[in-house]
Amino acid sequence: MSDAGTQRIPDLPSHAAVVNVGLSLFADAVAAQGHPLAVVDWRIPAGGDARLVAALGRLYGRSAAAIDRANAEVVRRLDQPSPQIVSVAAAGAVVPGLEGRMLLHPGPVIAYEQVCDPLRRSMRAAVVAEGWAADSAAAEAALASGAIRLDSANLHDTVVPMVTALGPSQPVWVVEHPRAPRRTFAPINQGPGETPWFGRDTQGAIGRLRLLAGAVGPVLAAAVEAHGPIDVLGLAGQGVQMGDDVHIRTQASTNLLIRSLLPQLVGSSHPARVEVARLISANHLFFLTAAMAAARALVGWAEEVEGASIVTTMARNGTEFGIRVAGSPDWHVAPAPPIGQALYYPGQGPETSARDVGDSAVLELVGLGGAAAGGSPSVAAFVGGTMADAQAMTAELDLICAGRSSRFKLPNLDWRGTPLGIDVRKVIELGITPKVTTGILHVSDGSGQVGAGVATAPIGCFEEALLALDRATGR
């Protein structure tokens, strides 16, 4: 105020730099005028849900120190050990609890009447290959009657890709954890084409299972025995630096594994060794299931840690998407999502595509798959076409993770470690769920794979997990 009681008008700046928080409408106007601008992508935590916001307040407040200590231990267990392939054997001889007429399937436990079409076809093929039914029609009747028991592979220290139904005759990688008395298992990959893991139950698909049991398994078993233990994630680390995400693209890691076993494979005396070699050499996803078994070993050790908020199971059965959190045996489920950001074969599209399925999302939990997308040109093709798009996918996952891998490094991101340890608190706070790189199967006609893409995990199962952790922590 002046002496005369008049108000002095302040000088306004002629130039302004703006920080915009939240909605972009104002930021767009500032940018259009050419002024310096910083945009903060802010949103209401947990979408403003009062229950979730209150739970976050407690889990980031009074419980935070204990949870952060537990999370640090979980991340250490996911990051440091080096699980090794020690043998190949028939599943019924080594997988705990796989007994009698029983099949293991991906994802949470599911009743047969709820099983999606591609997984039903895989189950029928497995029943015929095991000799429990003469044909697919008889297999369908046996499955529908309950004569064949079904269980989640994850509950048997096992993981299976896509719609694989694992029977006792099928060969599996046997992986040992170096710091815990546990073994984990995954089937030898069935390869391309007419195969049950792509949802086919033709004679050719059944024949592939018989070839795996009768020839591929024995040849690989002898090769691994002669070679000695194989450091699976050591090979995966090299593969990441060669463009693999080690989920939908495993060519480099596959070549490294075959190279490791080549002297032993060449020296095989098995009468079907040439046929086995042809199958393996044509299978660009040969390494996939070995990586899954190693990842299952890591999360199995990590899930023993009490009081953490890190996801240690993420699996889909084609009907439901389920997660489990370290320290808890409880599944939290939501409907399996469709697969977006996809490349389809000619004549295929969303209307012909089954929902997300398989246990292979275990790879995203240990720093592979979507976590390694930023270094994979193949993944870039699915998420926008540029490496910047692939890097954005990795950066988004980084926002909801508790740490970074010291094992999987991305050269094009200044050797930054891939995101590691998905924290349900961060998922709910930011409203960002993990993205999973995956194949796509036909929804109903049994023709197999129709493309590949990226599935976004549903947030409902993470909300359930957060509230369960809040209740447990409160007690």
C-alpha positions, 0 to 999 in steps of 0.5 A: 500500500502507498502512503495515499492508501492506493494498492501497488500492482506488482510487476508480472514476469514476462517469461514463465516456466511451468510445472504441471501436476496431473491432467495434461490440458493445462500443460498442452496449452503451455507447450503450445505457447512455447514456454518451458514445461515439466509434466508430473504424471500424478494420479490419485493413489489407488484410484481413490478407493478408501479401503486401499488408500487406508491400507497403503497408509498403514503399509507405507507407515507403521509397517513400512520398516518391517516390510522393507527389510523383508522385501530386501531379503526377497530381492536378494533371493531373486537376484543372487543364486544361480540355479543349475540344470542337473538332470532330465527325467520323466516327470512321474519319477521326480516331481513331488506328488505327481502320482497315478492318473494325474495332470499338472496344468498352468495357473491356479487350480481349476475344475475341468468344467471351467477349463478353456478350450485350448487347455482342454485340448492339451489335456486330452492329448496328454491323456491319450499319450499317457495311454489312459484313453484310446482317443480324444473323445475317450479322453474327454469323457475321462476328464469330465468324469473326474477319473483324471486328477488335475492340479496346479503345477506351481503346487508341485514346484513345477511350471509349465508354458502356455497350455501344457498339461504335464503327465508323468511320462513327459521329460522335465528339466530338473533344476537345483537351487544352490542355497536351498534344499529344493528342486524345481521342474519344467517340461522339455519344450514341445517345439513349434507346429502341431503341439499340445502346448499350443492347444492341439489334440491331433494325432500329430500333437499326440505323437510329439508327446510320445517322441518327447517321452521316448527319444528326446527325454532319454537323449537329453538325459544322457547329454546332461549327465555327461556334461554336468550341471548347467548354469541356466541364468548365466546363459540367460544373462548372455542371451539378454545382451544378445537381444533376448527377453527370454520369454517370447524371444529366446533364440540367443539363449537357445543357441547357447544351451545347444552349444553347451550340450553339442558334444554330448548330443553328437556323441549320442548312440540313441537310434532316434538321435537324428530326429531329436537333433532336428526337433531341437535345432528347429525349436527357437523356444527350446531354452524357455522352459529351462529358464522357467524352471530356474526362475521357479527355483528363485521364487520358491526360495523367496516365497519363504520370507515372511512379511514381504510385499513382493509377488512370488507367483504370477500364473494364468490358466486361461480362465483366471490370472493368479498371484501369490505374495512372499510368505503366504500360500494364498492365491489372489485371482482375477479373470484372465485378461485378453492379450493386447499390443499383438501381432497376429498371423494373417486372418487372425485377430482379437476375436479369434484369440484365447485369453492369457495363459501359462506359468511363463510369467514367472520370468517377469518376476526375476527380471526377464520377459517384460522386464528385459523388453527394453533390450529386445528388438523382437519385443519392440515390434509388439509394443509400438515398433521402436526401441523407445517403446520397448524401453518404456515398457521396462521403465514402467515395470521399474516403477513398481519394482523394489530393485534391479537385477545385478545379473540381467543388464541392458546394454542399450540402457547403459547396462542398467539392471532389469526391474526385479521384485514386483511390490504390490504396494507400488502396483496399487499406489500407481495403478500400474500392473505388470505386462507379460510378453506371451504367445496367443492361441486360437480361442476355440478351433484347435489350430494353435498359435495365432500370434504373440503380444503383451498381456496386462495383468488385471489389478483385481488380484493385486488389490486382494493381495494388498488387503490380505497383507494389510490384515496379516500385518495388522495382526 
